[in-house]
Structure formats: structure tokens, C-alpha cells
Amino acid sequence: MSHMMKAFIRKGQLTVIDAAGKRHVFSGTPGPEVTMRLTEPKLYRSLVFNSELAAGEAYMDGTLRFEEGSTLRDFLQLFSLNRLSLGAYPVQKFIRSIKMRFRNRQQSNIKGEAQRNVAHHYDVGNDFYKLFLDDNMLYSCAYFRDPEETLEQAQRNKLRLLASKLCLRPGMKVLDIGCGWGDLALYLAQLEDVEVLGVTLSKEQQALATERAKAAGLEGRVRFELRDYRDVDETFDRIVSVGMFEHVGVQHYDEFFKKVNALMPDDGIAVLHSIGHMSPPGMASAWLRKYIFPGAYSPALSEVFEVVEQNSLWVSDLEFLRVHYATTLKHWCERFDKNRDKVVAMYDERFARMWEFYLISCEMMFRTGSQLVFHMQLSRTRDAAPIVRDYITDRQKAYIVREQTLNLAL
């Protein structure tokens, strides 16, 4: 383990207090300084052969602790800053090459299995998510036009940006694939005279979204169904999907884009909001797959473009949100921390530690790692959307005025 740690820490300093109380200091160039204690000798080996899974589980179990003023956030920042040197360590490279052979199995999301994977994460209870999400329960990257904006303002910015890229017109039919708790669908129907179908595989989300549509008086134009997008057979003028593509799996990309193509007319437009990464194709962390998102994977753009091209779709616009998710996650972390006692009361300490590890590690992946969010606008014809991009900014300005006129509260 000491040999790997010396190769791992290139920036900052990590002090490890082993189970016998002996201190081991690993230093690189100036950077964060972290002190952690390992209370189980068996961790030495597991941290070498399965670093991310072992570290996450040890924190959840309390066998990896932080001392002398260090925190989990400090450790995960140090980890993220040195991730490339860890990946280059010979043992890690070999293990990764073996795991890559089983990548398709890790990302399996066939019908039935996809619903079980979604239920694992999203059906833990709506009351839990209310503890750290914004008031409208948007569980995806917000759009901060100003770093001082509230989370609620930034999430409304995101909805407005997506609506602008959809080029909506009265009378259109819209499909929201992976509709979450329904706020995007409701916003679109309030903003424009359109009909929206939202589909989700989460029973909890579908139930609450349906309640919200009824409360808003929109049940005649907005409906939410517990349905796999692959079972949808209607035609839609516009399709939007936010935070769902990460659950598709590379081997199902062709199936996804074929379905999107089939559901649109020639002048249709689809907008895909997804996490991706700027590095070559890889796989999700073992810890994230086991405890948070079974079957999930955030793609390299090269993996997406290849399949889009094979399905004869035009990419009419592409935008990268590079730091917005880090800011979003920081807001979620702060709200989670304020309600941590409630989380422990609802579940237990181990569950709270698991979510701390998840939220903070994801923030670091977007702040110092390779993760990003992309908006990909797709169409079957080259001129379905305006050919000058100014319309996106113009529509956002017009929608701000319309929101004020309609008194659409955040």
C-alpha cells in the first residue's frame, strides 16, 4: 500500500495513521493536507486492489476516519486532484483493463432491470429528497447565470434554457423522458399552450408528479406515466430528456436514439441534457454502481456522437455546462448537512455517510475531475431549428418576461 500511496500523492499531503497507530506521510507539491486513520488492517490490501469501493465502504462503516481537522471533503478533493496518478499505477491499470471487459454487463438496462435500477435510487422516499433539493425538486444540474443566485433561481434558469432550445409553439405535443418529479413538464405547459407526457420508472416520482399536475390545474394537458420510454408509441413534436441518459448504458445507445428518431416527425426537435466526461471511454466507479446508481454510466462524447451518426440525426446545437453541476452539488451538500440529523432519524448513520460520500465525491468530479454536463439538440433535418443561435438567448429573455406576467413562482 505504501508504494502505491507514494505514486498516488503528487499534489498535497496525505497522512495515514494505520491500525497500530503508526503514521505514514505521503507528500507531493503544495496542496491540501489530510490526515486519516484506518482501523482495520484488511483495508490495506483492499485499498490497493479496489480503491474507490474500499474507501467508500470504509467511510460508511467508520473504519476510515478523518482526524486533526481533516474532513471527508478535504480527502475527496485530494483524491480528485491526484486521480490521474492513481489511474496510472500499474496495479490499477491492470485491474481497470480487466474490469473494462465486463463493462456491458455493468451497464445492463434491459426492460425490467432498468426499473429495478431506478427504484434502487429514486424510490427511497420523496421526503428524503425534499431535504436537500430545491423547492421544486429538480435533481439535475442547475444553470447559474450568476454565482450568487439561489439554487431555486438557478434551477429555473435551467428549465428556461431547455425550453428555449425546444422552440415550442402552441398546440405541440412534448415527451419528457425521465420526467423526475415533473417540474420541467409543468413549467413547459405553463409557459406555452402545449401537451406534455412525462414518463418515469419511479413509482414515487410518478405519484408526486401527478399530484402536482392536479394541484396546478394542468392535469388536462400534462400527464405522468410509469412507463419505459421504449414502450412509448405516439409521435411528438418535441422530446426532452434531463438526467436520464446516464442510466441508459452504452450498449443501449443505439436503441435510445433509434427510438428518439422514430418518435419525431421530420421537423421535430429533441434536447438531451446529460452528464458526460471529457476523457476517453471508461466506466462508472464500482462504489457508485453498487450503492447509488446500478447500471449507470456517464459517457465520453465520442461514444454518443458515433451512435447519433449511425441513426441519421443532426446535432443542431451542442453546449457544455462545465462548472454548473459542481455549484449545484455544493448547494445540495450544504442542505443535506443542515438536515443530516433528519436523514439519520429516517434511515441510519451508515445511510447518511453513504450519501455524504456520494454528494461530495460527485461535486469533486465536476470541480477538479473530468465530468461535465452537455446539452445536445437533435433533429431529423438540418433546418428544424433556427440556423442562427441567437434565438436561444432571445427566447430566454422573452420567457423571463412571460414568467413575470404569468406570475410563475420559483
C-alpha positions as CSV (number, residue, x, y, z in Angstrom):
1,M,0.0,0.0,0.0
2,S,2.8,2.4,0.8
3,H,4.3,2.0,-2.6
4,M,1.0,2.9,-4.3
5,M,0.4,5.9,-2.0
6,K,3.8,7.3,-2.9
7,A,3.0,7.1,-6.5
8,F,-0.6,8.4,-5.9
9,I,0.1,11.6,-4.0
10,R,1.6,14.1,-6.4
11,K,-0.1,17.2,-5.1
12,G,-0.8,17.8,-1.4
13,Q,-0.1,15.6,1.6
14,L,-1.8,12.5,3.0
15,T,-1.0,11.3,6.5
16,V,-2.3,7.8,7.2
17,I,-2.5,6.5,10.7
18,D,-2.6,2.7,10.5
19,A,-4.4,0.3,12.8
20,A,-1.4,0.0,15.0
21,G,-1.2,3.8,15.4
22,K,1.9,4.3,13.2
23,R,1.9,7.4,11.0
24,H,2.8,7.3,7.3
25,V,3.2,10.6,5.4
26,F,2.9,10.8,1.6
27,S,3.7,14.2,0.1
28,G,3.8,15.9,-3.3
29,T,3.8,19.5,-4.4
30,P,1.9,22.0,-2.1
31,G,-1.8,21.3,-1.9
32,P,-4.5,20.0,0.5
33,E,-3.2,18.3,3.7
34,V,-5.3,15.4,5.0
35,T,-5.0,13.1,8.0
36,M,-6.9,9.8,8.0
37,R,-7.0,6.8,10.3
38,L,-7.5,3.2,9.2
39,T,-8.8,1.0,12.0
40,E,-8.9,-2.3,10.1
41,P,-5.6,-3.9,8.8
42,K,-7.6,-5.7,6.0
43,L,-8.2,-2.3,4.4
44,Y,-4.5,-2.0,3.3
45,R,-5.0,-4.7,0.7
46,S,-8.5,-3.7,-0.4
47,L,-7.4,-0.1,-0.9
48,V,-4.8,-1.2,-3.4
49,F,-6.9,-3.5,-5.4
50,N,-10.3,-1.7,-5.3
51,S,-9.5,1.8,-4.1
52,E,-12.8,3.7,-4.7
53,L,-15.1,0.9,-3.5
54,A,-12.9,0.2,-0.4
55,A,-12.6,3.8,0.6
56,G,-16.3,4.5,0.2
57,E,-17.3,1.4,2.2
58,A,-14.7,2.1,4.9
59,Y,-16.1,5.6,5.4
60,M,-19.7,4.2,5.6
61,D,-18.6,1.6,8.1
62,G,-16.5,4.1,10.2
63,T,-13.3,2.1,9.7
64,L,-11.8,5.1,7.7
65,R,-11.9,8.3,9.8
66,F,-10.5,11.7,9.5
67,E,-8.6,13.5,12.2
68,E,-6.7,16.6,13.1
69,G,-9.2,18.9,11.5
70,S,-9.4,17.0,8.2
71,T,-12.8,16.2,6.7
72,L,-14.3,13.9,4.1
73,R,-14.5,16.9,1.7
74,D,-10.7,17.5,2.2
75,F,-9.9,13.9,1.4
76,L,-12.1,13.7,-1.7
77,Q,-10.6,16.9,-3.0
78,L,-7.1,15.4,-2.5
79,F,-8.3,12.2,-4.2
80,S,-9.7,14.1,-7.2
81,L,-6.6,16.2,-7.6
82,N,-4.4,13.0,-7.7
83,R,-6.8,10.7,-9.6
84,L,-4.7,10.5,-12.8
85,S,-1.6,9.3,-10.9
86,L,-3.7,6.7,-9.2
87,G,-5.1,5.5,-12.5
88,A,-1.5,5.3,-13.9
89,Y,-0.3,3.0,-11.1
90,P,0.5,-0.4,-12.7
91,V,-1.8,-2.5,-10.5
92,Q,-4.7,-0.1,-11.0
93,K,-4.2,0.0,-14.8
94,F,-4.2,-3.9,-14.9
95,I,-7.4,-4.1,-12.8
96,R,-9.1,-1.5,-14.9
97,S,-8.3,-3.4,-18.1
98,I,-9.9,-6.5,-16.6
99,K,-13.0,-4.6,-15.5
100,M,-13.4,-2.9,-18.8
101,R,-14.1,-6.4,-20.4
102,F,-17.2,-6.6,-18.2
103,R,-18.4,-3.1,-18.9
104,N,-21.5,-4.0,-20.8
105,R,-22.7,-6.3,-18.0
106,Q,-22.2,-3.4,-15.6
107,Q,-24.4,-1.1,-17.7
108,S,-27.2,-3.5,-18.4
109,N,-30.5,-1.7,-18.5
110,I,-32.9,-4.1,-20.3
111,K,-36.6,-3.7,-19.6
112,G,-37.4,-4.8,-16.0
113,E,-33.9,-4.5,-14.9
114,A,-33.9,-0.7,-15.8
115,Q,-36.9,-0.2,-13.5
116,R,-35.2,-2.1,-10.6
117,N,-32.1,0.1,-11.1
118,V,-34.2,3.3,-11.0
119,A,-36.2,2.1,-8.0
120,H,-32.9,1.4,-6.1
121,H,-32.1,5.2,-6.1
122,Y,-35.3,7.1,-6.6
123,D,-37.8,5.2,-4.6
124,V,-36.1,5.7,-1.2
125,G,-38.9,8.2,-0.4
126,N,-39.8,11.7,-1.7
127,D,-39.5,13.1,1.8
128,F,-35.8,12.3,1.8
129,Y,-35.1,14.2,-1.5
130,K,-37.0,17.2,-0.1
131,L,-34.3,17.6,2.5
132,F,-31.6,18.7,0.0
133,L,-33.2,19.5,-3.4
134,D,-34.7,22.9,-4.3
135,D,-38.3,23.6,-3.6
136,N,-39.4,22.2,-6.9
137,M,-37.3,19.0,-6.5
138,L,-35.2,19.2,-9.6
139,Y,-32.5,16.5,-9.3
140,S,-30.1,17.6,-12.1
141,C,-27.6,20.3,-12.9
142,A,-28.8,23.8,-12.4
143,Y,-27.7,26.7,-14.6
144,F,-26.1,29.6,-12.6
145,R,-26.1,32.8,-14.7
146,D,-24.7,34.4,-11.6
147,P,-22.8,32.5,-8.8
148,E,-24.7,34.4,-6.2
149,E,-28.1,33.1,-7.4
150,T,-30.1,30.7,-5.2
151,L,-30.5,27.1,-6.1
152,E,-34.1,27.8,-6.9
153,Q,-33.2,30.6,-9.3
154,A,-30.5,28.5,-11.0
155,Q,-32.9,25.6,-11.5
156,R,-35.5,27.9,-13.1
157,N,-32.7,29.2,-15.4
158,K,-32.1,25.6,-16.4
159,L,-35.7,25.0,-17.3
160,R,-35.8,28.3,-19.2
161,L,-32.7,27.3,-21.2
162,L,-34.1,23.9,-22.1
163,A,-37.5,25.5,-23.1
164,S,-35.6,27.9,-25.3
165,K,-33.8,25.1,-27.2
166,L,-37.1,23.2,-27.7
167,C,-38.5,26.0,-29.9
168,L,-42.0,25.4,-28.6
169,R,-45.2,26.5,-30.4
170,P,-48.8,26.4,-29.3
171,G,-50.5,23.0,-29.9
172,M,-47.3,20.9,-29.8
173,K,-47.0,17.6,-28.1
174,V,-43.9,17.1,-25.9
175,L,-42.4,14.0,-24.5
176,D,-40.3,14.2,-21.3
177,I,-38.2,11.0,-21.0
178,G,-37.3,10.5,-17.4
179,C,-39.5,13.3,-16.0
180,G,-38.4,13.1,-12.4
181,W,-40.9,14.8,-10.1
182,G,-42.5,16.7,-13.0
183,D,-41.3,20.3,-12.7
184,L,-40.0,20.6,-16.3
185,A,-43.2,19.2,-17.8
186,L,-45.3,21.6,-15.6
187,Y,-43.1,24.6,-16.5
188,L,-43.4,23.9,-20.2
189,A,-47.2,23.6,-20.0
190,Q,-47.4,26.8,-18.0
191,L,-45.2,28.7,-20.4
192,E,-46.7,27.5,-23.6
193,D,-50.0,26.0,-24.7
194,V,-48.6,22.5,-25.2
195,E,-49.4,19.0,-24.1
196,V,-46.8,17.1,-22.2
197,L,-46.3,13.4,-21.4
198,G,-43.7,12.6,-18.8
199,V,-42.6,9.0,-18.4
200,T,-40.6,7.6,-15.5
201,L,-39.7,4.3,-14.0
202,S,-40.0,5.6,-10.4
203,K,-43.3,5.0,-8.6
204,E,-42.6,7.7,-6.1
205,Q,-41.8,10.3,-8.8
206,Q,-44.9,9.4,-10.9
207,A,-47.2,9.7,-7.9
208,L,-45.9,13.1,-6.7
209,A,-45.7,14.5,-10.3
210,T,-49.3,13.5,-10.9
211,E,-50.4,15.2,-7.7
212,R,-48.5,18.4,-8.7
213,A,-50.2,18.5,-12.1
214,K,-53.6,18.3,-10.5
215,A,-52.8,20.9,-7.9
216,A,-51.6,23.3,-10.8
217,G,-54.8,22.6,-12.7
218,L,-52.8,21.1,-15.6
219,E,-54.0,17.5,-15.5
220,G,-55.8,18.1,-18.8
221,R,-52.6,18.9,-20.6
222,V,-49.9,17.2,-18.5
223,R,-49.8,13.6,-17.6
224,F,-47.2,11.4,-16.0
225,E,-47.0,7.7,-16.6
226,L,-45.0,4.8,-15.1
227,R,-43.6,3.6,-18.4
228,D,-40.4,2.7,-20.1
229,Y,-39.6,5.1,-22.9
230,R,-39.1,2.1,-25.2
231,D,-42.9,1.4,-24.8
232,V,-44.0,4.8,-26.0
233,D,-45.6,4.6,-29.4
234,E,-47.0,8.1,-30.0
235,T,-45.5,10.8,-32.2
236,F,-44.2,14.0,-30.5
237,D,-43.2,17.4,-31.9
238,R,-40.6,17.8,-29.2
239,I,-38.7,15.4,-27.0
240,V,-36.7,16.4,-23.9
241,S,-34.7,14.2,-21.6
242,V,-32.9,15.5,-18.5
243,G,-30.6,13.4,-16.3
244,M,-31.9,10.1,-17.7
245,F,-29.4,9.2,-20.4
246,E,-26.8,8.4,-17.7
247,H,-29.0,5.4,-16.9
248,V,-29.2,4.0,-20.5
249,G,-25.8,2.2,-20.8
250,V,-23.5,2.3,-23.9
251,Q,-24.9,-0.9,-25.4
252,H,-28.4,0.6,-25.3
253,Y,-27.4,3.9,-27.0
254,D,-28.5,2.7,-30.4
255,E,-31.8,1.6,-29.0
256,F,-32.3,5.0,-27.4
257,F,-31.5,7.1,-30.5
258,K,-33.5,4.9,-32.8
259,K,-36.5,5.4,-30.5
260,V,-36.0,9.2,-30.4
261,N,-35.8,9.2,-34.2
262,A,-38.9,7.1,-34.6
263,L,-41.0,9.3,-32.2
264,M,-40.3,12.6,-34.0
265,P,-41.6,14.0,-37.3
266,D,-39.1,15.4,-39.8
267,D,-39.4,18.9,-38.3
268,G,-39.2,17.6,-34.7
269,I,-36.5,18.6,-32.2
270,A,-35.1,16.7,-29.2
271,V,-32.9,18.1,-26.5
272,L,-30.8,15.8,-24.4
273,H,-29.3,17.0,-21.0
274,S,-26.8,14.5,-19.7
275,I,-23.7,14.1,-17.7
276,G,-20.6,13.2,-19.7
277,H,-16.9,13.4,-19.4
278,M,-14.0,14.9,-21.4
279,S,-11.8,11.8,-21.1
280,P,-11.8,8.7,-23.2
281,P,-14.5,5.9,-22.7
282,G,-14.3,4.3,-19.3
283,M,-16.8,3.0,-16.6
284,A,-18.5,4.3,-13.5
285,S,-16.9,3.8,-10.2
286,A,-17.5,0.5,-8.5
287,W,-18.8,2.2,-5.4
288,L,-21.2,4.4,-7.3
289,R,-22.6,1.4,-9.2
290,K,-23.0,-0.7,-6.1
291,Y,-24.6,1.8,-3.7
292,I,-26.0,4.7,-5.7
293,F,-26.7,4.1,-9.4
294,P,-26.8,0.5,-10.5
295,G,-26.3,0.2,-14.3
296,A,-25.3,3.9,-14.6
297,Y,-22.5,5.4,-16.8
298,S,-21.7,9.0,-17.9
299,P,-20.4,8.7,-21.4
300,A,-17.5,10.2,-23.3
301,L,-18.8,12.4,-26.1
302,S,-17.1,10.1,-28.7
303,E,-19.4,7.3,-27.5
304,V,-22.5,9.4,-28.1
305,F,-21.6,11.0,-31.4
306,E,-20.9,7.7,-33.0
307,V,-24.4,6.3,-32.4
308,V,-26.1,9.6,-33.2
309,E,-24.4,9.5,-36.6
310,Q,-25.5,5.9,-37.2
311,N,-29.1,6.9,-36.6
312,S,-29.1,9.7,-39.2
313,L,-29.7,12.5,-36.6
314,W,-28.4,16.1,-37.0
315,V,-26.7,17.6,-34.0
316,S,-28.1,21.1,-34.4
317,D,-26.7,22.5,-31.2
318,L,-24.2,21.4,-28.5
319,E,-23.5,23.2,-25.3
320,F,-21.3,22.3,-22.3
321,L,-22.1,23.2,-18.7
322,R,-18.6,22.8,-17.2
323,V,-18.8,24.1,-13.6
324,H,-22.5,24.5,-13.0
325,Y,-23.0,21.0,-11.6
326,A,-20.2,21.5,-9.1
327,T,-22.0,24.6,-7.8
328,T,-25.3,22.7,-7.8
329,L,-23.8,19.8,-5.8
330,K,-22.3,22.3,-3.3
331,H,-25.8,23.6,-2.6
332,W,-27.2,20.1,-2.2
333,C,-24.3,19.2,0.2
334,E,-25.0,22.3,2.3
335,R,-28.7,21.5,2.5
336,F,-28.0,17.8,3.2
337,D,-25.6,18.8,6.0
338,K,-28.2,21.1,7.6
339,N,-30.7,18.2,7.7
340,R,-28.3,15.4,8.5
341,D,-29.9,14.6,11.8
342,K,-33.2,14.1,10.0
343,V,-31.6,11.7,7.5
344,V,-30.1,9.6,10.3
345,A,-33.6,9.5,12.0
346,M,-35.2,8.5,8.7
347,Y,-32.7,5.8,7.9
348,D,-29.4,5.4,9.9
349,E,-25.9,6.7,10.3
350,R,-24.5,4.5,7.6
351,F,-27.0,5.7,5.1
352,A,-26.2,9.3,5.9
353,R,-22.4,8.6,5.5
354,M,-23.2,6.9,2.1
355,W,-25.0,10.0,0.8
356,E,-22.3,12.3,2.1
357,F,-19.7,10.3,0.2
358,Y,-21.8,10.4,-2.9
359,L,-22.7,14.1,-2.9
360,I,-19.2,15.3,-2.1
361,S,-17.4,12.9,-4.4
362,C,-19.6,14.0,-7.3
363,E,-19.0,17.6,-6.6
364,M,-15.3,17.0,-6.8
365,M,-15.7,15.1,-10.1
366,F,-17.2,18.2,-11.6
367,R,-14.9,20.7,-9.8
368,T,-11.5,19.1,-10.4
369,G,-12.3,15.9,-12.3
370,S,-13.3,15.1,-15.9
371,Q,-17.1,15.3,-15.5
372,L,-19.3,17.8,-17.4
373,V,-22.9,18.3,-18.5
374,F,-23.8,18.6,-22.1
375,H,-27.0,19.8,-24.0
376,M,-27.3,18.1,-27.3
377,Q,-30.1,19.3,-29.6
378,L,-31.1,16.8,-32.2
379,S,-33.3,16.8,-35.3
380,R,-34.0,14.7,-38.4
381,T,-33.5,17.6,-40.7
382,R,-30.8,20.3,-40.8
383,D,-33.1,23.3,-40.5
384,A,-35.7,22.1,-37.9
385,A,-34.2,24.7,-35.5
386,P,-33.2,28.3,-36.5
387,I,-29.8,28.4,-38.2
388,V,-28.6,31.3,-36.1
389,R,-28.1,30.6,-32.4
390,D,-29.2,33.9,-31.2
391,Y,-32.8,32.6,-30.8
392,I,-31.8,30.7,-27.6
393,T,-30.8,34.0,-25.9
394,D,-33.8,35.9,-27.3
395,R,-36.3,33.2,-26.1
396,Q,-34.8,33.2,-22.6
397,K,-35.3,36.9,-22.4
398,A,-38.9,36.6,-23.6
399,Y,-39.6,33.8,-21.2
400,I,-38.4,35.8,-18.2
401,V,-41.0,38.5,-19.1
402,R,-43.6,35.8,-19.6
403,E,-42.9,34.2,-16.2
404,Q,-43.4,37.6,-14.6
405,T,-46.6,38.1,-16.5
406,L,-47.9,34.7,-15.6
407,N,-46.6,35.0,-12.0
408,L,-44.8,31.7,-12.2
409,A,-43.3,31.4,-8.7
410,L,-39.9,29.7,-8.3
